[in-house]
Amino acid sequence: MPNWVSNVVKCSNRQALFRLRDFNLIVPEHPAIALLSGLAAQHAAQLYQQGKSWQEAAADAEFVAHLAREQKDIPVKHRLTPTRAARRYRLHFKLHGFVDWYDWRCAKWGTKWNVCHYRHQGGEVWFETAWSHPWPVLEALSRQFPDCVLTVSYADEDIGSNAGAYDMKGGKLLAGGEFEDGSREAYEMAFSHWGCAEDYVLRDGSYYCRDDEDDDTSPASPKLYLTSALDNGAGGH
């Protein structure tokens, strides 16, 4: 299972927020790309990136072996021959620049899966993504609604890493960005998204996991970064 990243987006335009329930409403994935996956597709992409032809891919021993393993449970009459598979993958590579859904989503969405656990209340939405924050999706949404300011914050469930806050308008960053891993800002952003501040103690400006010897009189006191990065001075890179 992946690490999950919690994301919060605020905006005055509810139609813009409603689109975040499905990334395909913002950056549509081609239906055919969604059907292609596996090591054969990934190896074909590597060959095409090297300038190989589909004929060379079809004759590549590693490609043929991957394809055979992936189709072993498929009835023979429905299996792709190496030639047909290589030509199909080449077509998708020429059309989309990618052979399989995984690479396409990581590049176009910034995450391998669509939105999870979407919740919408008023001018704010919460959702989770796998491994990373979907920066390309938010950038595309911001361009689609150029008059709106998106106020965004995110934090990985790996507390203290992969966290940030920013404001964006018209696809351009106005303020904020990613926090340095292990920084006080990263920890406090994670506390505001995931809770668990009681498990950490602040010493000399840095957070540490609380142990039995820690004095309960100095609990972590997270600052909430869910307003605007312009307002609270959240910085980053």
C-alpha positions, 0 to 999 in steps of 0.5 A: 500500500502507498503512503497517503497524502492528505490534501485540502483545497479552498476556493470561492468557486464551488464548481471548480472544487466539485471537479476535484472529485475525479481527476478525469474532469480536469486532466482526462485520461485516454480510455485506451491508456487505462487498459495498458499496464505491466512490465511488457508495456514499461519495457516497450516504452523504454525501447521506444524512448531509445528510438527503437522501432516496433519491429525491434520491440516485437523481436526483443527477448525481454519484451516477449518474455514479459508479454508471455508471463502477463498473458498466461491466464488469458485464453489463447485466442484473446492473447496479443502476439508480440507483433500486435502488442508492439504495434499497439504500444508504439501507437499509444507512445506516438499519440500520448508520449506514454505506453501505460497508465502508470507513467501517464498518471504520474506525469499528468496527475502527479500520482498513480491513482485517481482521487480517494476519500473526496469530501466537500463542504462549503468552499473547501474540499478534502481528499487523499492521493497516493504517494504525492500531492497532485500538483499537475491537477491543481495547476490545470484546474487553476488555469481552467478557473483563472479568476479564482485563487486556490488555497492549497495545503497537503501533508504525507501520513509519513509525519514531517515529510512531503508537506506544503502550502501554497496559493495559486491563480491562473496556473501561477504560484502566488505564494508558498510551496513545499516545506523542507522535510523534517522542518517545523513547518512540515511537522505542523502541517502534518499535525493539522491534516492527520492529528497526532501532535500529542505523539511529538514534542518540540525541542529547540525549534524541532519536533521529536517523537515523544517517549516515556521520559518526555514531560507532558507539560511541553506538548506539540502545539501545531499551527494551522496552515489551512488558511491562505499562504499569503496570509500566514507567510508559509514559504517553501521552494 
